[in-house]
């Protein structure tokens, strides 16, 4: 751990923390709806479809902003888009807190989705581009830790506010971290790799000097300049066969992340616990908080091990755990929940599932897509991969309750288990290992070697 901070300065750590606060907002504003939804139903007498829409419209907003911001993140820079997202977060949180109808609440959730769609990929992109290669996995996964931490805190606040059915403050409290992000980004620099890409070499040199010691700053700048940053048009991304294959890998990994079913489990956690025999709304929300806390703790474990064991190893181990857990859940719901011990087994299986998800695609999707794409197309490629990931998220969240009510929990979780098994094969065959290599080394290897498909 001491080596981790030996060659970086406090300003670098501050910049990572500020960027990761966008991850906290992402987690908080997706997590708080799990508890709020129960009481929104009481306030507005919403139907199942309206509940699904309140959840899924945020994801639709995230999809639209992710796909639309690809060129903006390369033109205006990573830092600028993070600052813009902070103000959008504020607007969505305030509108949600003061909503007087379902339609106003839908608009609030949509606006929050726009902010999430931008910040979800821009934060790991920024952190990846400023981090030293040896510990890049750790620093990028601090953003993942912030996401899961935001979710856990949202669940805990939901629990305390649930005694008063105070879903409005569940939204309003999101304003505080949004202000923190807006102020923080004002004091952090632009990504040095983005500065080099836009021809601002002297500015990049100054930023690197504030991040690293003199030798490491000069060495890092030399590596960045060795890569041709030109050719970043969308047509290049599609027409270049290597870039296109890498894009397919990023998109597929994002689809797997969502079709593992995690967001369905977390968004509708209280509903699942009710089906498992836990009938108190407050206790359901508290159990969901514990799920979020486990998610956060496992993100810490992933961050501390990913640069040692590698991305591929953790992906395969985690996917296997998730698949086995979903098979157990599917089997239990198939035979029916008739005894207290079955509810306990469901709880244990869900914990194991979250552990597996977190050490695999849950954390590593954001890390891997921030590493595999060349600098010239990185912003656009990440925006596309993220947009498709949000589209998959939209499909899962919109369909989960309907699937649960139509085909039952057993078949629903069984479908997710099959997808987990397919992802293991995909990882083994097609995911490249990127641990402890600079972004420029990864780019050179991807260009010189014909991968996979």
URQUISUL-V91939 format. One record per residue. N is the residue number from 0. RES is the residue in three letters. PSI is psi in whole degrees, 0 to 359 (none if undefined). OMEGA is omega in whole degrees, 0 to 359 (NA if undefined). Layout:
n=N res=RES psi=PSI omega=OMEGA
n=N res=RES psi=PSI omega=OMEGA
//
This chain:
n=0 res=UNK psi=326 omega=180
n=1 res=UNK psi=320 omega=179
n=2 res=UNK psi=332 omega=183
n=3 res=UNK psi=324 omega=185
n=4 res=UNK psi=7 omega=186
n=5 res=UNK psi=320 omega=187
n=6 res=UNK psi=15 omega=176
n=7 res=UNK psi=158 omega=182
n=8 res=UNK psi=168 omega=182
n=9 res=UNK psi=328 omega=180
n=10 res=UNK psi=324 omega=176
n=11 res=UNK psi=313 omega=181
n=12 res=UNK psi=321 omega=177
n=13 res=UNK psi=318 omega=181
n=14 res=UNK psi=321 omega=177
n=15 res=UNK psi=315 omega=181
n=16 res=UNK psi=318 omega=179
n=17 res=UNK psi=313 omega=179
n=18 res=UNK psi=321 omega=180
n=19 res=UNK psi=338 omega=177
n=20 res=UNK psi=336 omega=172
n=21 res=UNK psi=323 omega=175
n=22 res=UNK psi=322 omega=177
n=23 res=UNK psi=316 omega=178
n=24 res=UNK psi=318 omega=177
n=25 res=UNK psi=309 omega=181
n=26 res=UNK psi=319 omega=183
n=27 res=UNK psi=315 omega=186
n=28 res=UNK psi=346 omega=170
n=29 res=UNK psi=333 omega=182
n=30 res=UNK psi=326 omega=187
n=31 res=UNK psi=340 omega=181
n=32 res=UNK psi=336 omega=181
n=33 res=UNK psi=318 omega=178
n=34 res=UNK psi=323 omega=184
n=35 res=UNK psi=327 omega=187
n=36 res=UNK psi=324 omega=180
n=37 res=UNK psi=318 omega=185
n=38 res=UNK psi=335 omega=171
n=39 res=UNK psi=321 omega=177
n=40 res=UNK psi=319 omega=179
n=41 res=UNK psi=323 omega=183
n=42 res=UNK psi=313 omega=187
n=43 res=UNK psi=0 omega=180
n=44 res=UNK psi=51 omega=185
n=45 res=UNK psi=152 omega=176
n=46 res=UNK psi=173 omega=177
n=47 res=UNK psi=316 omega=180
n=48 res=UNK psi=320 omega=179
n=49 res=UNK psi=321 omega=176
n=50 res=UNK psi=315 omega=178
n=51 res=UNK psi=321 omega=181
n=52 res=UNK psi=321 omega=179
n=53 res=UNK psi=322 omega=177
n=54 res=UNK psi=310 omega=192
n=55 res=UNK psi=339 omega=181
n=56 res=UNK psi=332 omega=174
n=57 res=UNK psi=319 omega=181
n=58 res=UNK psi=323 omega=176
n=59 res=UNK psi=316 omega=176
n=60 res=UNK psi=320 omega=179
n=61 res=UNK psi=320 omega=177
n=62 res=UNK psi=312 omega=183
n=63 res=UNK psi=317 omega=181
n=64 res=UNK psi=327 omega=178
n=65 res=UNK psi=314 omega=182
n=66 res=UNK psi=331 omega=183
n=67 res=UNK psi=342 omega=188
n=68 res=UNK psi=3 omega=183
n=69 res=UNK psi=313 omega=179
n=70 res=UNK psi=327 omega=181
n=71 res=UNK psi=323 omega=182
n=72 res=UNK psi=334 omega=175
n=73 res=UNK psi=330 omega=183
n=74 res=UNK psi=310 omega=184
n=75 res=UNK psi=340 omega=179
n=76 res=UNK psi=159 omega=183
n=77 res=UNK psi=316 omega=182
n=78 res=UNK psi=316 omega=182
n=79 res=UNK psi=318 omega=180
n=80 res=UNK psi=327 omega=176
n=81 res=UNK psi=319 omega=179
n=82 res=UNK psi=318 omega=178
n=83 res=UNK psi=317 omega=180
n=84 res=UNK psi=325 omega=180
n=85 res=UNK psi=318 omega=180
n=86 res=UNK psi=327 omega=177
n=87 res=UNK psi=321 omega=175
n=88 res=UNK psi=315 omega=180
n=89 res=UNK psi=313 omega=182
n=90 res=UNK psi=315 omega=180
n=91 res=UNK psi=319 omega=180
n=92 res=UNK psi=318 omega=181
n=93 res=UNK psi=316 omega=179
n=94 res=UNK psi=321 omega=178
n=95 res=UNK psi=318 omega=182
n=96 res=UNK psi=329 omega=185
n=97 res=UNK psi=17 omega=180
n=98 res=UNK psi=137 omega=180
n=99 res=UNK psi=4 omega=179
n=100 res=UNK psi=166 omega=178
n=101 res=UNK psi=322 omega=181
n=102 res=UNK psi=319 omega=177
n=103 res=UNK psi=321 omega=179
n=104 res=UNK psi=322 omega=177
n=105 res=UNK psi=318 omega=177
n=106 res=UNK psi=319 omega=179
n=107 res=UNK psi=315 omega=180
n=108 res=UNK psi=326 omega=177
n=109 res=UNK psi=316 omega=179
n=110 res=UNK psi=318 omega=175
n=111 res=UNK psi=323 omega=178
n=112 res=UNK psi=322 omega=177
n=113 res=UNK psi=317 omega=179
n=114 res=UNK psi=317 omega=181
n=115 res=UNK psi=317 omega=181
n=116 res=UNK psi=325 omega=179
n=117 res=UNK psi=309 omega=188
n=118 res=UNK psi=333 omega=185
n=119 res=UNK psi=323 omega=179
n=120 res=UNK psi=335 omega=182
n=121 res=UNK psi=322 omega=180
n=122 res=UNK psi=307 omega=177
n=123 res=UNK psi=329 omega=176
n=124 res=UNK psi=312 omega=180
n=125 res=UNK psi=312 omega=182
n=126 res=UNK psi=319 omega=179
n=127 res=UNK psi=320 omega=184
n=128 res=UNK psi=344 omega=179
n=129 res=UNK psi=354 omega=188
n=130 res=UNK psi=148 omega=173
n=131 res=UNK psi=144 omega=187
n=132 res=UNK psi=320 omega=187
n=133 res=UNK psi=328 omega=184
n=134 res=UNK psi=23 omega=183
n=135 res=UNK psi=320 omega=180
n=136 res=UNK psi=317 omega=180
n=137 res=UNK psi=312 omega=185
n=138 res=UNK psi=321 omega=178
n=139 res=UNK psi=323 omega=180
n=140 res=UNK psi=351 omega=168
n=141 res=UNK psi=327 omega=175
n=142 res=UNK psi=319 omega=175
n=143 res=UNK psi=322 omega=176
n=144 res=UNK psi=320 omega=179
n=145 res=UNK psi=322 omega=178
n=146 res=UNK psi=308 omega=182
n=147 res=UNK psi=327 omega=175
n=148 res=UNK psi=320 omega=177
n=149 res=UNK psi=319 omega=178
n=150 res=UNK psi=314 omega=182
n=151 res=UNK psi=317 omega=179
n=152 res=UNK psi=322 omega=177
n=153 res=UNK psi=317 omega=179
n=154 res=UNK psi=320 omega=180
n=155 res=UNK psi=316 omega=177
n=156 res=UNK psi=321 omega=176
n=157 res=UNK psi=319 omega=181
n=158 res=UNK psi=312 omega=182
n=159 res=UNK psi=322 omega=181
n=160 res=UNK psi=342 omega=183
n=161 res=UNK psi=333 omega=180
n=162 res=UNK psi=338 omega=178
n=163 res=UNK psi=4 omega=184
n=164 res=UNK psi=39 omega=188
n=165 res=UNK psi=71 omega=182
n=166 res=UNK psi=339 omega=182
n=167 res=UNK psi=318 omega=178
n=168 res=UNK psi=339 omega=173
n=169 res=UNK psi=326 omega=175
n=170 res=UNK psi=312 omega=189
n=171 res=UNK psi=324 omega=182
n=172 res=UNK psi=343 omega=177
n=173 res=UNK psi=346 omega=179
n=174 res=UNK psi=325 omega=185
n=175 res=UNK psi=306 omega=178
n=176 res=UNK psi=334 omega=177
n=177 res=UNK psi=319 omega=176
n=178 res=UNK psi=319 omega=178
n=179 res=UNK psi=316 omega=179
n=180 res=UNK psi=316 omega=181
n=181 res=UNK psi=315 omega=180
n=182 res=UNK psi=318 omega=182
n=183 res=UNK psi=317 omega=181
n=184 res=UNK psi=336 omega=177
n=185 res=UNK psi=329 omega=185
n=186 res=UNK psi=358 omega=179
n=187 res=UNK psi=155 omega=184
n=188 res=UNK psi=171 omega=173
n=189 res=UNK psi=158 omega=175
n=190 res=UNK psi=128 omega=180
n=191 res=UNK psi=329 omega=178
n=192 res=UNK psi=323 omega=175
n=193 res=UNK psi=322 omega=178
n=194 res=UNK psi=318 omega=177
n=195 res=UNK psi=318 omega=180
n=196 res=UNK psi=327 omega=180
n=197 res=UNK psi=11 omega=175
n=198 res=UNK psi=11 omega=182
n=199 res=UNK psi=71 omega=187
n=200 res=UNK psi=315 omega=182
n=201 res=UNK psi=320 omega=178
n=202 res=UNK psi=320 omega=178
n=203 res=UNK psi=320 omega=179
n=204 res=UNK psi=319 omega=180
n=205 res=UNK psi=320 omega=179
n=206 res=UNK psi=314 omega=180
n=207 res=UNK psi=323 omega=179
n=208 res=UNK psi=330 omega=178
n=209 res=UNK psi=342 omega=180
n=210 res=UNK psi=316 omega=189
n=211 res=UNK psi=172 omega=172
n=212 res=UNK psi=171 omega=190
n=213 res=UNK psi=314 omega=183
n=214 res=UNK psi=311 omega=182
n=215 res=UNK psi=325 omega=179
n=216 res=UNK psi=315 omega=180
n=217 res=UNK psi=318 omega=180
n=218 res=UNK psi=319 omega=180
n=219 res=UNK psi=317 omega=179
n=220 res=UNK psi=321 omega=179
n=221 res=UNK psi=318 omega=180
n=222 res=UNK psi=319 omega=181
n=223 res=UNK psi=318 omega=182
n=224 res=UNK psi=341 omega=181
n=225 res=UNK psi=345 omega=180
n=226 res=UNK psi=135 omega=178
n=227 res=UNK psi=115 omega=182
n=228 res=UNK psi=2 omega=184
n=229 res=UNK psi=174 omega=176
n=230 res=UNK psi=35 omega=185
n=231 res=UNK psi=17 omega=180
n=232 res=UNK psi=155 omega=180
n=233 res=UNK psi=324 omega=180
n=234 res=UNK psi=326 omega=178
n=235 res=UNK psi=318 omega=180
n=236 res=UNK psi=322 omega=183
n=237 res=UNK psi=321 omega=187
n=238 res=UNK psi=332 omega=178
n=239 res=UNK psi=121 omega=188
n=240 res=UNK psi=321 omega=179
n=241 res=UNK psi=313 omega=179
n=242 res=UNK psi=319 omega=182
n=243 res=UNK psi=319 omega=179
n=244 res=UNK psi=320 omega=177
n=245 res=UNK psi=323 omega=178
n=246 res=UNK psi=319 omega=178
n=247 res=UNK psi=320 omega=178
n=248 res=UNK psi=313 omega=180
n=249 res=UNK psi=317 omega=180
n=250 res=UNK psi=314 omega=182
n=251 res=UNK psi=319 omega=179
n=252 res=UNK psi=322 omega=177
n=253 res=UNK psi=322 omega=177
n=254 res=UNK psi=317 omega=177
n=255 res=UNK psi=319 omega=181
n=256 res=UNK psi=321 omega=182
n=257 res=UNK psi=323 omega=183
n=258 res=UNK psi=4 omega=163
n=259 res=UNK psi=338 omega=177
n=260 res=UNK psi=10 omega=186
n=261 res=UNK psi=316 omega=184
n=262 res=UNK psi=329 omega=174
n=263 res=UNK psi=317 omega=180
n=264 res=UNK psi=317 omega=184
n=265 res=UNK psi=317 omega=179
n=266 res=UNK psi=317 omega=186
n=267 res=UNK psi=23 omega=180
n=268 res=UNK psi=311 omega=179
n=269 res=UNK psi=323 omega=179
n=270 res=UNK psi=321 omega=179
n=271 res=UNK psi=317 omega=180
n=272 res=UNK psi=327 omega=176
n=273 res=UNK psi=319 omega=178
n=274 res=UNK psi=332 omega=181
n=275 res=UNK psi=359 omega=175
n=276 res=UNK psi=2 omega=176
n=277 res=UNK psi=115 omega=192
n=278 res=UNK psi=352 omega=178
n=279 res=UNK psi=129 omega=181
n=280 res=UNK psi=318 omega=182
n=281 res=UNK psi=318 omega=179
n=282 res=UNK psi=325 omega=176
n=283 res=UNK psi=315 omega=180
n=284 res=UNK psi=321 omega=179
n=285 res=UNK psi=319 omega=177
n=286 res=UNK psi=321 omega=177
n=287 res=UNK psi=324 omega=175
n=288 res=UNK psi=316 omega=179
n=289 res=UNK psi=324 omega=176
n=290 res=UNK psi=316 omega=179
n=291 res=UNK psi=324 omega=179
n=292 res=UNK psi=318 omega=177
n=293 res=UNK psi=318 omega=176
n=294 res=UNK psi=316 omega=180
n=295 res=UNK psi=315 omega=181
n=296 res=UNK psi=321 omega=180
n=297 res=UNK psi=333 omega=174
n=298 res=UNK psi=323 omega=176
n=299 res=UNK psi=314 omega=179
n=300 res=UNK psi=316 omega=179
n=301 res=UNK psi=316 omega=180
n=302 res=UNK psi=325 omega=182
n=303 res=UNK psi=344 omega=184
n=304 res=UNK psi=343 omega=189
n=305 res=UNK psi=327 omega=180
n=306 res=UNK psi=351 omega=176
n=307 res=UNK psi=310 omega=185
n=308 res=UNK psi=341 omega=178
n=309 res=UNK psi=163 omega=184
n=310 res=UNK psi=317 omega=185
n=311 res=UNK psi=314 omega=182
n=312 res=UNK psi=312 omega=180
n=313 res=UNK psi=323 omega=178
n=314 res=UNK psi=315 omega=184
n=315 res=UNK psi=320 omega=178
n=316 res=UNK psi=312 omega=182
n=317 res=UNK psi=319 omega=180
n=318 res=UNK psi=323 omega=178
n=319 res=UNK psi=315 omega=178
n=320 res=UNK psi=316 omega=180
n=321 res=UNK psi=317 omega=181
n=322 res=UNK psi=314 omega=181
n=323 res=UNK psi=320 omega=180
n=324 res=UNK psi=318 omega=180
n=325 res=UNK psi=326 omega=176
n=326 res=UNK psi=318 omega=177
n=327 res=UNK psi=314 omega=178
n=328 res=UNK psi=316 omega=180
n=329 res=UNK psi=317 omega=181
n=330 res=UNK psi=317 omega=181
n=331 res=UNK psi=317 omega=179
n=332 res=UNK psi=335 omega=179
n=333 res=UNK psi=316 omega=182
n=334 res=UNK psi=342 omega=179
n=335 res=UNK psi=150 omega=181
n=336 res=UNK psi=102 omega=184
n=337 res=UNK psi=347 omega=185
n=338 res=UNK psi=154 omega=181
n=339 res=UNK psi=324 omega=182
n=340 res=UNK psi=331 omega=179
n=341 res=UNK psi=322 omega=175
n=342 res=UNK psi=322 omega=178
n=343 res=UNK psi=318 omega=179
n=344 res=UNK psi=320 omega=177
n=345 res=UNK psi=318 omega=179
n=346 res=UNK psi=315 omega=179
n=347 res=UNK psi=318 omega=180
n=348 res=UNK psi=321 omega=178
n=349 res=UNK psi=323 omega=177
n=350 res=UNK psi=313 omega=179
n=351 res=UNK psi=321 omega=178
n=352 res=UNK psi=315 omega=180
n=353 res=UNK psi=321 omega=176
n=354 res=UNK psi=311 omega=181
n=355 res=UNK psi=316 omega=179
n=356 res=UNK psi=316 omega=187
n=357 res=UNK psi=320 omega=182
n=358 res=UNK psi=0 omega=178
n=359 res=UNK psi=243 omega=188
n=360 res=UNK psi=336 omega=181
n=361 res=UNK psi=313 omega=180
n=362 res=UNK psi=322 omega=194
n=363 res=UNK psi=342 omega=175
n=364 res=UNK psi=310 omega=183
n=365 res=UNK psi=325 omega=179
n=366 res=UNK psi=311 omega=186
n=367 res=UNK psi=318 omega=180
n=368 res=UNK psi=342 omega=176
n=369 res=UNK psi=352 omega=184
n=370 res=UNK psi=322 omega=194
n=371 res=UNK psi=341 omega=185
n=372 res=UNK psi=141 omega=176
n=373 res=UNK psi=153 omega=183
n=374 res=UNK psi=320 omega=186
n=375 res=UNK psi=335 omega=181
n=376 res=UNK psi=9 omega=188
n=377 res=UNK psi=313 omega=182
n=378 res=UNK psi=312 omega=181
n=379 res=UNK psi=319 omega=181
n=380 res=UNK psi=318 omega=178
n=381 res=UNK psi=323 omega=180
n=382 res=UNK psi=322 omega=179
n=383 res=UNK psi=312 omega=179
n=384 res=UNK psi=320 omega=180
n=385 res=UNK psi=320 omega=180
n=386 res=UNK psi=316 omega=179
n=387 res=UNK psi=324 omega=176
n=388 res=UNK psi=318 omega=178
n=389 res=UNK psi=325 omega=177
n=390 res=UNK psi=317 omega=176
n=391 res=UNK psi=320 omega=176
n=392 res=UNK psi=317 omega=179
n=393 res=UNK psi=315 omega=180
n=394 res=UNK psi=315 omega=181
n=395 res=UNK psi=311 omega=185
n=396 res=UNK psi=327 omega=180
n=397 res=UNK psi=332 omega=187
n=398 res=UNK psi=345 omega=191
n=399 res=UNK psi=308 omega=181
n=400 res=UNK psi=323 omega=179
n=401 res=UNK psi=318 omega=176
n=402 res=UNK psi=316 omega=181
n=403 res=UNK psi=320 omega=183
n=404 res=UNK psi=336 omega=185
n=405 res=UNK psi=303 omega=184
n=406 res=UNK psi=348 omega=178
n=407 res=UNK psi=162 omega=182
n=408 res=UNK psi=326 omega=183
n=409 res=UNK psi=307 omega=181
n=410 res=UNK psi=322 omega=180
n=411 res=UNK psi=309 omega=180
n=412 res=UNK psi=330 omega=176
n=413 res=UNK psi=320 omega=177
n=414 res=UNK psi=316 omega=179
n=415 res=UNK psi=325 omega=179
n=416 res=UNK psi=318 omega=178
n=417 res=UNK psi=318 omega=180
n=418 res=UNK psi=321 omega=177
n=419 res=UNK psi=318 omega=180
n=420 res=UNK psi=319 omega=178
n=421 res=UNK psi=323 omega=182
n=422 res=UNK psi=330 omega=178
n=423 res=UNK psi=315 omega=179
n=424 res=UNK psi=317 omega=180
n=425 res=UNK psi=315 omega=180
n=426 res=UNK psi=314 omega=182
n=427 res=UNK psi=321 omega=186
n=428 res=UNK psi=327 omega=196
n=429 res=UNK psi=343 omega=182
n=430 res=UNK psi=123 omega=178
n=431 res=UNK psi=152 omega=176
n=432 res=UNK psi=130 omega=186
n=433 res=UNK psi=7 omega=186
n=434 res=UNK psi=141 omega=173
n=435 res=UNK psi=29 omega=175
n=436 res=UNK psi=142 omega=180
n=437 res=UNK psi=159 omega=178
n=438 res=UNK psi=327 omega=180
n=439 res=UNK psi=322 omega=176
n=440 res=UNK psi=319 omega=178
n=441 res=UNK psi=317 omega=180
n=442 res=UNK psi=315 omega=180
n=443 res=UNK psi=318 omega=181
n=444 res=UNK psi=321 omega=179
n=445 res=UNK psi=325 omega=180
n=446 res=UNK psi=321 omega=186
n=447 res=UNK psi=341 omega=185
n=448 res=UNK psi=133 omega=179
n=449 res=UNK psi=106 omega=182
n=450 res=UNK psi=146 omega=152
n=451 res=UNK psi=257 omega=202
n=452 res=UNK psi=none omega=NA
//
